[in-house]
Amino acid sequence: MQPLIHQAALAVLAVDPRRAKISPGDVAQLRPEPEGVITVYVERQSRLPFGLGKLSYLRIGTLEPKAAAFIRPAVDNSLPLRVRVVEVEMAHLNHRGNDAVSISVWGNAADLGKATAAAL
């Protein structure tokens, strides 16, 4: 696997990263939505003892349009991707004054090229 998107900020956050306890290294998933939007979900382990229960997914936001357009063929064709949270920036620590979450996407670039060619 190689980096397809080194770091992409989420355009719209659906949760407060502090309250949702989002941290770098969290496993994420990309899911396609209508109109070219890619939604990002973070995996949450079960809170039951001994690992009982199943994973749940928390919607954290949508990917910025440029990154979504680039990765959309891979998501639509269910290609294997490794998605992780790489940066969480709180509002009081940046000049913009809002929370920010960034992800990275790893996969096989050759598969992405084939998926793009198949979409055309």
N, C-alpha and C positions, 0 to 999 in steps of 0.2 A: 504494500500500500504506500501511496505517496500523497503529500498534501495537495488537495484540490482547491481548498479555500484555507489559507493560512489563518486568517482572523477576520470574521465578519460580525459587525454589530447587529443586534436585533433592532429593527426599525420601530416596532411598537411593542412595549412590554405589557403583559397582561397581569403580572403580579409584582408585588414588592419583593425584590431579591432577598432582603433581610428577613422578612417574615416567612418566606418560602424556603429559607435556608439553602439557597443556591450557592454553590461554591465551585471554584475551578476544579476540573477533573470529573465533574458529574457527567454521567452518560446521558446523551440526548438522542432523540429521534426526530426525523424530518417527515412531515406528512403533507401531501399536496392538497390544496384547497382550490376552489374555482377562481377564475380570473388570474391565474399565474402566481398566486400567493402560496408561500411555503410556511407552514406553522411548525414551531419548535416545541417539543415536549421533553421534559426531564423525567427520567425514571426515578421512582420512589420505592424503596424497599418496604415490605410489610412491617407493621409495628408489632405483630404478634411474636411471642417468644419462640425460640428455637427455629426461626426462619419459616414458620408456618405462614400460609397465606400466599398471595400472589403480588407481583409487581403492579404498581399503579403508575399512571402517567399524569403529570401536571403540565398544563399548557402555560408556557412562559412568554410567548410572543410570536411575532412573525419576522422572517428574514428580510433584510433590505432588498429592494427590487432588483438591483444589479446582480447580487449574489444568487437570488432566487431564480433569475432567468438562466444563469450559468449552470446551476445544479439541477434544474427542473427535469431534464431528460433522464438523469440517473434516478431521481426519486420516482418518476412515472414508470420506469422500467424495473423498479425494485432491485437495483444493483446494490451489492454489499457496500455499505458506507460505514465509517467509524466517525461518529459525531460526539464531540466533547465540549463542555463549557471551558473556555480558556481564560476569561477575564470577567470579573464582576466589579463594577465601579460604582460606589455609592454617590449620591447626589452631593453630599458635603465635601467630596474629594475632587470634584472636577469643576471646570470653569463654566460648563453649560448649566449646572444646577439640577440635573436629572440623573436618575439611575441608568446604568448601562450594563448590558450583558453581551459578551462576544462568544462566538463558537468557532471551532475549527472543524473542517470536514476532510477526511482522508478516504481515499479509494484508489481504484486503478484508472489512470488517465486513459488508457487504451479502451477500456470498456465505456468510458464517458464519450469518447469520440465515436464509437460504434453506435451508441444510443442516440447521439445527435444526428448521425447520418441516417439512422432508421426513421427518425422523426421527420426528416425532410422528405 
